[in-house]
C-alpha cells in the first residue's frame, strides 16, 4: 500500500510525536508498505512563535497539493493540525479524497497555558479540523472519551510502542559518567521544558537525592535560574538518553495534559519505575484501565507517588513496557486507514 503521511512534527524536532511517527514509518516499511512523509523540512518555514526548535511550513498548500497529486497515494493520513495538516485537509476536500487524522497532542491545553486562549475556542477549531476525517486515531481510551464528550466523531483507538532494544533493561540503576556520582535516589524528568509539561510540579517537590532534567524548551532558562541545584542535561542523542534512563532510580512524569507519554515507556523499558498523576497518559501506560497499576505509581500527591514507585522492583517496570510493541501499533494503524479514492479498487488495508 502507498501511504502519504503528512506531519508538522518531524526531525530535527525532538518530541514524542516525532519519535512515534519515525518508529511507525519504520514498522510500516517493514510490513512492505510504501510510506511517503511530507514534513516541514521540504518547505519554506518560519519558527513557531514562543516555541523555539519547532519550524512551521509557510503557505504549503500549492506545493503539497502538487506532490500529493503526483504521488497518487492509496491512503492519506494527516498526523498533525499545523499548517501542513490544514493544507492537506484542504487539498483532500477539494479533490474529494478520503483521509484519516490523529490527535497526538492536547494543543488546546497548551494554548490555554501559554496564551490563556479559552479551551472551548481551541476545541471548536480542532473539532472542525477533524470533522472531515474518516477516522481520528487516539492513543488512549481516556482521550477518546474526552473527545466524544466534546463532540468529536469517527474516533479510533490506537496505541504506541517502545524500542526495547535501544532502551535495554538494567536490573540496577547504573552510573552515568558525565554526571559523576550523584546522591541517590536519582529522580529523572525527560521531555520538553515547556508549559504543558507541568515540570515545576516536579522541580518544587521536597525529594531526597538528586533531580535530573533532560530536555530543552521555552521555560528552560527561567527554570534553570530558579532551580540551580537541579542537574540540567539539555538535549541528548537517543543512544545517550538510554544511558540516562538506566542511571535513574525513578522517572517522574508531572504532566496532566499528555495524550500518552512515550517517555514513560522508555524509562520503564530500562527498568526505571514511573511516578505520575492519575490522568490520561499515565493511566494508559501504567495499566490502570485494566484494574492494576504496573511499572509505577499514580497519586494526586506526586510526592507520595514518588515514594511508592521507588519501592517497586525494576523488573516490574520492564515487564509492563514489554506489553507495548511498535509492530502491534503499526498493524493497528494500517487497519484504521481508508482508501483515498472511494470509487477505486481498494488495496490491502
N, C-alpha and C positions, 0 to 999 in steps of 0.2 A: 504494500500500500504506500502511496506517495502522500506524505503528510506535510502541510505547511503549518509551522509553529511560529506565531507572531508574539514577540515579547519586548516590553520596555526594560526588562531586567535581564542583563547578560554580562558576561565578563567584559571589562575588568571590574565591574561591580562585585562586591563581596557581601552576600547576604543569603538567607535561607532559600529565597525564591530562585536565585541563580543556581545554587547547589542542587535544588530539586530538579530544575529543568535540565541542567547538564547531565545529571545521573539518568533522568528519564530518557533523554535523547540517546544516550549510550545504550540503554537497555532496549529501546525500540529498534535501534540499528542491529543489535544482536538478534532480534526477532525477525530480521530481514526486511524491516520497513525502511523506506527512504524518507528521511526527515530533512526538510529544508527550514533552517531557522532564520527568521527576519528579526534583526535586533538593531539597537541604536548605532552600533559601530559601522553600519552600512549607509548611514545617512548623515546629513549635516546635523550637528547637535549644539545644545547650549546647556550649561549647568542648571540643575534643578534649584530654584530659589530656596535658600535655607537648608539645603541638604547636600553638602559637599560630597563629591565622589559619585554622584549619580548624574549622568547626562541624558537629556531628553531629545528626541528627534524633532527637527523643525520642519513643519509643513510636509510630512512624508507621504501624503495621500497619493499624489500622482505617480511618484516613483514606485511606491509599494504596490499600487494597483497594476502598473505595467508588469512588475515582477510576478505578481500572482497570476495575471493573465497568461504570461509566458510559461509559468510552471504547470498550470492546469492540474492542481492537486486533487487527489481523491477525497481528502478530508482537510478541513481547516480548523485549527484550534487557536483561539485568541487568549493568551495566558494572562494578560495584564490590562488595566484600564487606563493606560497612559496614552500619549499621542499616537504611538503605533497601533495600540489597541483600538482607539477610536477610528483611525484611518482604515484599518482592516474591516471593522464593523461597517463603516460607511460603504466601502467598496463591495462587500458581500451583499449588503442590502440593495445596492444599485444593480448588481449583476444577478440577483435572485439566488445567491449561493447560501446554502445552509452551513452553519458553523457551531462549534462548541466554545465555551469560555470556562474560566476558572476564577475562584475567589480565594486568592492566596493570602491577602493582607487586609486587615481592617483599617483601610485608609481613612474612613470617616473618623475613627478614634484618633488617628494620628493628626488629622487636620484640626480636630477639636482641641487636642492637647497643644499643638503648635500655634494655631491661629484663632482658636476659640470659635471656629465655624460650627454652627449647630449640627448635631448628629442627624437630625431629621432632613436637613437640606442635602447633606452628602449622601445619605442612604437613598434619597429620592433620585439623585443623579445616577447612582450606581444601579438602582433598580431599573431605570430607563436603559442603561447600557446593556444589562444582561437580559432584558425582556425579549430581545430578538434571538437569543441563543437557543439552540436545540437541546442544550444540556449544560448546566452550570456545575462544574466539578468542585467538590468541597472536601477538605481534609479531615473534618471531624463531624460527628453527629450533632454535637453542640452547636457548631456554626450553622449546620443545616436547619436545626430548629429555630435558631435566632433569625435566620433569613426568611424562613417561612412566616414567622410572626411579623416580619417587616414587608410581606407581600411579594417576595421573590418566588418564581415558579421554575419548573423544569430542573429541579435540583438533583444532583447525582453524587452519592457518597463515594469518595476516593480515599487514598491514603498515601503515605510516603514510606521511604525505606532508609537504610543506613549502610554505609560501606564498612562491613565488619572485618574486612582485610586491612584497610588503612587504619581503622581505629581498633587496634588489637587489644585483647583482654590482658590486663595486668592484675594478678591476684593481690598485689600490694602497691600502694602509691609509690611511684619512683621519684628519684631525684631528677630535677630539670636543671642541668648545669648552668645555663645562662642566668638563672635566678639565685644560684648558690643554695646554701642550706637555709630553709625557711622555718619559722616557728609553726608547729603543727597544732591543729589541723589547718590545711590549706583549703580555703573556700574560693571557688573559681566562678567567674562570670565570663561568658563568651557571647559577643553579639555587637550590633551597632550601638554606639553610645549616643542614643537619641531619645526623643520624647516618649515614644510608645513603649520603650523597654522598661520603664519604671525602675531604672537601675539604682536610683537613690534610696529606694526601699531596702536594697541590699547594703549599700555603702554605709548607711547610718546605723545598721544593726550593731549591737554590742555583742561581738562574737570573739571567742578565743582564737589564737593562732594568727593566720595571715590571710588577707583578702587580695586576690589577683584578678585583674581585668584584662581581657584580650579583645581588642576591637577599637574602632575609631568612629567618629561621628560628630554631629554639630554641638553636642554638650561636653565633649571631651576636655577642652581647655578649661572650662569653668569648674568641672568636677575634679580635675587633677589638682587645681589650686585649692579647692575646699577639702579634699581628702588626700593630703600628701603622704600619709602612711600606707596607702594602697599601692600595690605594685602594678604599674601600668605597662603592658607589653605592646600596645599598639596592634597593628595588623601583621599577621604571620601567615606564611605559606601553610597549606593544609597538612603537609607532612610534619611540619614543626608544631602545628596546632595539636596533632595527635599526641605528641610527646607531652604537651602541656596538660591535656586531659588526663593522661596517665599519671601525671605528677600530683594531681589534686586528690584530696580526701573527700571533697563534696562539691557538687555543682549546684549553684544557686540560680534559680530562674525566677526573677521577680516580676516579670511581665504579666499584666492582666488582660492584654488585648491581642495575644498571638492566636492565629488560626491553627497553628500546630506546634512549632518549636523544635525544629530539626536538631538544634544543638543539644537538646536533652538526650536524644538518641545517640549522638556521637559520644557524649560523656558516658552514658550507660554502656555502650559497646566496649569502652575502655575499662569498665568495671567501676566507674565513679557514680555513686548514687546521686539522686536529684532531690532538692528541696524546692517546693513551689507552692503557689496559691492553688486552691481547688477551682480552677477556671478551665475554659475550653481546651486549650492545647495540652496542659499537664494532665487533665482528666483523661484525655485520649491516650497520651503517650504512656502514662503510668497505669492505665488499665482500670480506672475507677468505674468505667461503664460496665465492666464485667463483674463488678462487685468486690474486687480485691485490688488494692494498690500494690504494684510490684516495681521494684527498682528505685524506690524513693519514698518520699513522704509529702503529704499535702496537708496544709493547715492555713487558716486565716491569719494565724500568728506565724509569720515567716520564720522568726527565731525558733519557735517550737518545732516547725518543720525541719529546720537545720539540725536541731538536737536529735530528733527522731531518726532522720536519714543517716546521720553519722554512725549510728549503731547497726546499720544494715550490712550484711556481708556483700562484698563486691561481686561475687558470682551471681547474686540475685539480679543485680543491675544488668549484667551481661546477658543473662537468660531472658530478661524482658526485651532487650534490644533485638535479640535474635528472632522475635516474633514479627519483625518488620523487614521486608526484603524489597529491593528495587525491582526484582523480576515480577513479583506479585503486583506491585504498583503499576508497572508498565502494562501488564496484561489487563488490569482493570481499566486503566486509562484508554487503551485501544478499544475495549468493549463499549466505552461511552461515546466514541466518535461516531459521526453520522456522514453519509455520502454528501459531498459538497453540492452535487447536481442530482436532484431528486429524480429526474427523468432519465438518468444514465444507468447502465448496469452497475450494480453495487460491487465493489471489491470485497475482499475477505475481511470484514470488520470483526 
